[in-house]
Amino acid sequence: MKRLEVARALAIDPKVILLDEPLAGLNHTEASKQVETISDVNKRGITVILVEHNLEEVMRICRRLIVLNNGLVIGDGEPRAVMADPVVHDAYVGGGMVAHAET
């Protein structure tokens, strides 16, 4: 079903797609395959914007990470640098963070 959602988004030949929690409810293997699909979409020249909490998988493919905490941007930039920021780390450990990733 998750792959079908991506396929439906691609049906109109977009330049940008927004995927909201495309890894939610997937086990590790399914999430890994979905990330590969998303990466393949991006390699076709389509910008992919993700709203996703599974940062382990997101970190594998994104080039820019924007982190929100209570609606405020607390991190923006290269994913590893953003995640190394103490403010972002504290928000993540505290559980109040939502990450938006751009591939």
ABEGO torsion letter per residue (X at the ends): XAAAAAAAAAAAGBABBBBBGAABGBBAAAAAAAAAAAAAAAAAGBBBBBBBABAAAAAAABABBBBBBGGBBABBEBAAAAAABAAAAAAAAAGABBBBBBX
